[in-house]
Amino acid sequence: MITGLIDRLERTGFAHRVLDPGDRRKVIVEPDEAKVEQELLPRFAQLNSATKPAFYEGYEEEELAAIRHFLSRLIGS
């Protein structure tokens, strides 16, 4: 199931597999960020701008800061 998804991402040029240099059993899937930016982000821009104000409505700035902080820690950046 996941292999099929990765195969499809590779065929369409959105990602590629890279062998893990530290462990021959692993494969890392890396996105083609240029292709994602060029082809996917514009498709979601209208949806993003339409939903963003409604999503943030009702939160105080301090609450939004806490949410941003939590999500940043969650994704490890």
PyMOL CGO cylinders between C-alpha atoms (Angstrom):
from pymol import cmd
from pymol.cgo import CYLINDER

trace = [
    CYLINDER, 0.00, 0.00, 0.00, 2.66, 2.55, 1.02, 0.3, 1, 1, 1, 1, 1, 1,
    CYLINDER, 2.66, 2.55, 1.02, 5.05, 1.18, -1.59, 0.3, 1, 1, 1, 1, 1, 1,
    CYLINDER, 5.05, 1.18, -1.59, 2.43, 1.83, -4.26, 0.3, 1, 1, 1, 1, 1, 1,
    CYLINDER, 2.43, 1.83, -4.26, 1.98, 5.39, -3.05, 0.3, 1, 1, 1, 1, 1, 1,
    CYLINDER, 1.98, 5.39, -3.05, 5.72, 6.03, -3.14, 0.3, 1, 1, 1, 1, 1, 1,
    CYLINDER, 5.72, 6.03, -3.14, 5.94, 4.42, -6.60, 0.3, 1, 1, 1, 1, 1, 1,
    CYLINDER, 5.94, 4.42, -6.60, 3.25, 6.82, -7.80, 0.3, 1, 1, 1, 1, 1, 1,
    CYLINDER, 3.25, 6.82, -7.80, 5.00, 9.85, -6.28, 0.3, 1, 1, 1, 1, 1, 1,
    CYLINDER, 5.00, 9.85, -6.28, 8.20, 8.79, -8.05, 0.3, 1, 1, 1, 1, 1, 1,
    CYLINDER, 8.20, 8.79, -8.05, 6.47, 8.25, -11.41, 0.3, 1, 1, 1, 1, 1, 1,
    CYLINDER, 6.47, 8.25, -11.41, 4.94, 11.73, -11.26, 0.3, 1, 1, 1, 1, 1, 1,
    CYLINDER, 4.94, 11.73, -11.26, 8.23, 13.30, -10.15, 0.3, 1, 1, 1, 1, 1, 1,
    CYLINDER, 8.23, 13.30, -10.15, 7.08, 14.53, -6.74, 0.3, 1, 1, 1, 1, 1, 1,
    CYLINDER, 7.08, 14.53, -6.74, 9.50, 12.37, -4.74, 0.3, 1, 1, 1, 1, 1, 1,
    CYLINDER, 9.50, 12.37, -4.74, 12.40, 9.97, -5.05, 0.3, 1, 1, 1, 1, 1, 1,
    CYLINDER, 12.40, 9.97, -5.05, 13.92, 7.22, -2.97, 0.3, 1, 1, 1, 1, 1, 1,
    CYLINDER, 13.92, 7.22, -2.97, 17.39, 7.62, -1.46, 0.3, 1, 1, 1, 1, 1, 1,
    CYLINDER, 17.39, 7.62, -1.46, 19.27, 4.77, 0.20, 0.3, 1, 1, 1, 1, 1, 1,
    CYLINDER, 19.27, 4.77, 0.20, 20.05, 5.41, 3.86, 0.3, 1, 1, 1, 1, 1, 1,
    CYLINDER, 20.05, 5.41, 3.86, 23.84, 5.59, 4.11, 0.3, 1, 1, 1, 1, 1, 1,
    CYLINDER, 23.84, 5.59, 4.11, 23.78, 4.35, 7.70, 0.3, 1, 1, 1, 1, 1, 1,
    CYLINDER, 23.78, 4.35, 7.70, 21.42, 1.40, 7.29, 0.3, 1, 1, 1, 1, 1, 1,
    CYLINDER, 21.42, 1.40, 7.29, 21.14, -0.60, 4.05, 0.3, 1, 1, 1, 1, 1, 1,
    CYLINDER, 21.14, -0.60, 4.05, 17.68, -1.81, 5.06, 0.3, 1, 1, 1, 1, 1, 1,
    CYLINDER, 17.68, -1.81, 5.06, 16.21, 1.68, 4.98, 0.3, 1, 1, 1, 1, 1, 1,
    CYLINDER, 16.21, 1.68, 4.98, 15.11, 3.93, 2.17, 0.3, 1, 1, 1, 1, 1, 1,
    CYLINDER, 15.11, 3.93, 2.17, 14.44, 7.62, 2.63, 0.3, 1, 1, 1, 1, 1, 1,
    CYLINDER, 14.44, 7.62, 2.63, 11.69, 9.25, 0.56, 0.3, 1, 1, 1, 1, 1, 1,
    CYLINDER, 11.69, 9.25, 0.56, 12.60, 12.82, -0.34, 0.3, 1, 1, 1, 1, 1, 1,
    CYLINDER, 12.60, 12.82, -0.34, 10.17, 15.25, -1.95, 0.3, 1, 1, 1, 1, 1, 1,
    CYLINDER, 10.17, 15.25, -1.95, 11.09, 17.23, -5.03, 0.3, 1, 1, 1, 1, 1, 1,
    CYLINDER, 11.09, 17.23, -5.03, 10.43, 20.57, -3.36, 0.3, 1, 1, 1, 1, 1, 1,
    CYLINDER, 10.43, 20.57, -3.36, 10.66, 22.58, -6.58, 0.3, 1, 1, 1, 1, 1, 1,
    CYLINDER, 10.66, 22.58, -6.58, 7.95, 20.47, -8.21, 0.3, 1, 1, 1, 1, 1, 1,
    CYLINDER, 7.95, 20.47, -8.21, 5.76, 20.64, -5.10, 0.3, 1, 1, 1, 1, 1, 1,
    CYLINDER, 5.76, 20.64, -5.10, 6.10, 24.43, -4.99, 0.3, 1, 1, 1, 1, 1, 1,
    CYLINDER, 6.10, 24.43, -4.99, 5.49, 24.80, -8.69, 0.3, 1, 1, 1, 1, 1, 1,
    CYLINDER, 5.49, 24.80, -8.69, 2.59, 22.38, -9.14, 0.3, 1, 1, 1, 1, 1, 1,
    CYLINDER, 2.59, 22.38, -9.14, 0.89, 21.68, -5.81, 0.3, 1, 1, 1, 1, 1, 1,
    CYLINDER, 0.89, 21.68, -5.81, 1.07, 24.84, -3.74, 0.3, 1, 1, 1, 1, 1, 1,
    CYLINDER, 1.07, 24.84, -3.74, -0.79, 26.99, -6.30, 0.3, 1, 1, 1, 1, 1, 1,
    CYLINDER, -0.79, 26.99, -6.30, -3.64, 24.47, -6.32, 0.3, 1, 1, 1, 1, 1, 1,
    CYLINDER, -3.64, 24.47, -6.32, -4.13, 24.88, -2.58, 0.3, 1, 1, 1, 1, 1, 1,
    CYLINDER, -4.13, 24.88, -2.58, -3.58, 28.64, -2.38, 0.3, 1, 1, 1, 1, 1, 1,
    CYLINDER, -3.58, 28.64, -2.38, -7.23, 29.52, -2.94, 0.3, 1, 1, 1, 1, 1, 1,
    CYLINDER, -7.23, 29.52, -2.94, -8.42, 26.95, -0.41, 0.3, 1, 1, 1, 1, 1, 1,
    CYLINDER, -8.42, 26.95, -0.41, -5.82, 28.17, 2.08, 0.3, 1, 1, 1, 1, 1, 1,
    CYLINDER, -5.82, 28.17, 2.08, -6.83, 31.82, 1.74, 0.3, 1, 1, 1, 1, 1, 1,
    CYLINDER, -6.83, 31.82, 1.74, -10.53, 30.94, 1.98, 0.3, 1, 1, 1, 1, 1, 1,
    CYLINDER, -10.53, 30.94, 1.98, -10.23, 28.86, 5.14, 0.3, 1, 1, 1, 1, 1, 1,
    CYLINDER, -10.23, 28.86, 5.14, -7.45, 30.67, 6.98, 0.3, 1, 1, 1, 1, 1, 1,
    CYLINDER, -7.45, 30.67, 6.98, -9.48, 33.58, 8.43, 0.3, 1, 1, 1, 1, 1, 1,
    CYLINDER, -9.48, 33.58, 8.43, -12.27, 31.28, 9.62, 0.3, 1, 1, 1, 1, 1, 1,
    CYLINDER, -12.27, 31.28, 9.62, -9.77, 28.89, 11.16, 0.3, 1, 1, 1, 1, 1, 1,
    CYLINDER, -9.77, 28.89, 11.16, -8.08, 31.57, 13.26, 0.3, 1, 1, 1, 1, 1, 1,
    CYLINDER, -8.08, 31.57, 13.26, -11.26, 33.36, 14.24, 0.3, 1, 1, 1, 1, 1, 1,
    CYLINDER, -11.26, 33.36, 14.24, -11.96, 33.34, 17.96, 0.3, 1, 1, 1, 1, 1, 1,
    CYLINDER, -11.96, 33.34, 17.96, -8.37, 32.70, 19.11, 0.3, 1, 1, 1, 1, 1, 1,
    CYLINDER, -8.37, 32.70, 19.11, -6.38, 35.27, 21.03, 0.3, 1, 1, 1, 1, 1, 1,
    CYLINDER, -6.38, 35.27, 21.03, -2.83, 36.01, 19.83, 0.3, 1, 1, 1, 1, 1, 1,
    CYLINDER, -2.83, 36.01, 19.83, -1.39, 34.19, 22.86, 0.3, 1, 1, 1, 1, 1, 1,
    CYLINDER, -1.39, 34.19, 22.86, -3.42, 31.08, 22.01, 0.3, 1, 1, 1, 1, 1, 1,
    CYLINDER, -3.42, 31.08, 22.01, -2.25, 31.16, 18.40, 0.3, 1, 1, 1, 1, 1, 1,
    CYLINDER, -2.25, 31.16, 18.40, 1.35, 31.47, 19.60, 0.3, 1, 1, 1, 1, 1, 1,
    CYLINDER, 1.35, 31.47, 19.60, 0.86, 28.40, 21.81, 0.3, 1, 1, 1, 1, 1, 1,
    CYLINDER, 0.86, 28.40, 21.81, -0.63, 26.44, 18.90, 0.3, 1, 1, 1, 1, 1, 1,
    CYLINDER, -0.63, 26.44, 18.90, 2.27, 27.43, 16.61, 0.3, 1, 1, 1, 1, 1, 1,
    CYLINDER, 2.27, 27.43, 16.61, 4.75, 26.44, 19.29, 0.3, 1, 1, 1, 1, 1, 1,
    CYLINDER, 4.75, 26.44, 19.29, 3.06, 23.06, 19.84, 0.3, 1, 1, 1, 1, 1, 1,
    CYLINDER, 3.06, 23.06, 19.84, 2.92, 22.28, 16.11, 0.3, 1, 1, 1, 1, 1, 1,
    CYLINDER, 2.92, 22.28, 16.11, 6.55, 23.30, 15.62, 0.3, 1, 1, 1, 1, 1, 1,
    CYLINDER, 6.55, 23.30, 15.62, 7.64, 20.94, 18.38, 0.3, 1, 1, 1, 1, 1, 1,
    CYLINDER, 7.64, 20.94, 18.38, 5.40, 18.21, 17.01, 0.3, 1, 1, 1, 1, 1, 1,
    CYLINDER, 5.40, 18.21, 17.01, 6.99, 18.30, 13.55, 0.3, 1, 1, 1, 1, 1, 1,
    CYLINDER, 6.99, 18.30, 13.55, 10.48, 18.85, 14.94, 0.3, 1, 1, 1, 1, 1, 1,
    CYLINDER, 10.48, 18.85, 14.94, 11.37, 22.22, 13.49, 0.3, 1, 1, 1, 1, 1, 1,
]
cmd.load_cgo(trace, "trace")
